[in-house]
Amino acid sequence: MAGSFQVSTITIMDPSPSKQEPQLAVNVSFQFNPAASAPTSSATENDVRLIAPEEYKEAAQCLAEAFAEDHVARYFVDTPDRAHWSEAQKWDLHVSILEYVTYAHILKGMALTVGPNYGCVALW
């Protein structure tokens, strides 16, 4: 996985037949820096890098915070049989689920982050 990935221009057209001009055109691309694919490397804040297996907890923590109030992510946490659980217990379960999912993506999918401090995490 080296080099750059690029998505061609995405064009959104006005649905009315009288307007044939593009309303929005976007070019999306990013560079994958294989030299930055280690947590101790000189990754800059703009480097997209693979998450190493030993980083799964930090990456999962980013996701847990991002999805703390997401109803889909909390589907298995906020259930009637856990109504007596404390918020701390529910949070621990939420984090554990995301740790498992993150580690599974590292092993069998693709887990990416930007920069050295998990400012953003993507699981594919």
GUBA-238521 format. One record per residue (C-alpha): residue in one letter; x, y, z. Coordinates in steps of 0.02 Angstrom, whole numbers, padded with zeros to 5 digits, always signed. Example, Ala and Ser with C-alpha at 12.3 -4.5 7.8 and 13.67 -1.06 7.14 Angstrom:
<nodes>
A+00615-00225+00390 S+00684-00053+00357 
</nodes>
This chain:
<nodes>
M+00000+00000+00000 A+00109+00141-00058 G+00081+00295-00160 S-00072+00401-00177 F-00256+00365-00194 Q-00369+00479-00292 V-00554+00494-00320 S-00600+00577-00483 T-00707+00732-00490 I-00876+00714-00409 T-01007+00822-00494 I-01177+00863-00422 M-01305+00927-00547 D-01462+01027-00515 P-01608+00907-00541 S-01712+01034-00638 P-01703+01006-00828 S-01672+01192-00861 K-01506+01191-00768 Q-01372+01090-00853 E-01222+01172-00769 P-01137+01081-00625 Q-01183+01153-00457 L-01035+01078-00365 A-00876+00991-00422 V-00753+00919-00297 N-00584+00835-00319 V-00537+00719-00177 S-00365+00644-00153 F-00245+00598-00015 Q-00069+00534-00001 F-00030+00375+00095 N+00142+00390+00174 P+00210+00215+00212 A+00354+00292+00310 A+00227+00364+00431 S+00145+00196+00466 A+00222+00176+00637 P+00170+00269+00793 T+00349+00320+00832 S+00385+00386+00658 S+00392+00566+00605 A+00208+00570+00554 T+00148+00747+00525 E-00028+00805+00557 N-00071+00777+00373 D-00001+00602+00351 V-00125+00461+00328 R-00053+00304+00404 L-00101+00127+00448 I-00140+00092+00630 A-00023-00039+00703 P-00097-00180+00810 E-00017-00110+00968 E-00112+00055+00940 Y-00287-00019+00940 K-00336+00047+01112 E-00290+00227+01070 A-00380+00219+00903 A-00533+00140+00985 Q-00535+00278+01117 C-00547+00407+00977 L-00695+00313+00904 A-00777+00289+01075 E-00772+00475+01107 A-00833+00516+00932 F-00981+00397+00946 A-01018+00420+01131 E-01197+00477+01099 D-01229+00385+00936 H-01385+00277+00951 V-01321+00146+00829 A-01152+00129+00914 R-01238+00116+01083 Y-01367-00011+01024 F-01286-00153+01122 V-01254-00044+01274 D-01420+00043+01306 T-01529-00111+01323 P-01666-00154+01449 D-01561-00291+01529 R-01425-00163+01566 A-01541-00030+01639 H-01468-00062+01812 W-01288-00035+01750 S-01198+00124+01798 E-01144+00246+01662 A-00964+00195+01697 Q-01005+00012+01663 K-01097+00058+01503 W-00950+00166+01447 D-00828+00023+01480 L-00935-00093+01372 H-00946+00039+01234 V-00756+00058+01234 S-00730-00132+01237 I-00843-00155+01086 L-00748-00023+00989 E-00581-00098+01041 Y-00636-00265+00970 V-00701-00187+00809 T-00543-00084+00787 Y-00428-00233+00815 A-00530-00339+00695 H-00510-00205+00560 I-00323-00195+00592 L-00309-00384+00567 K-00435-00415+00427 G-00474-00245+00351 M-00393-00076+00350 A-00377+00045+00495 L-00310+00218+00457 T-00275+00373+00558 V-00212+00547+00518 G-00063+00615+00609 P+00022+00554+00766 N-00120+00577+00893 Y-00274+00490+00820 G-00361+00652+00773 C-00465+00548+00654 V-00485+00360+00634 A-00560+00268+00486 L-00602+00082+00482 W-00627-00005+00315 
</nodes>
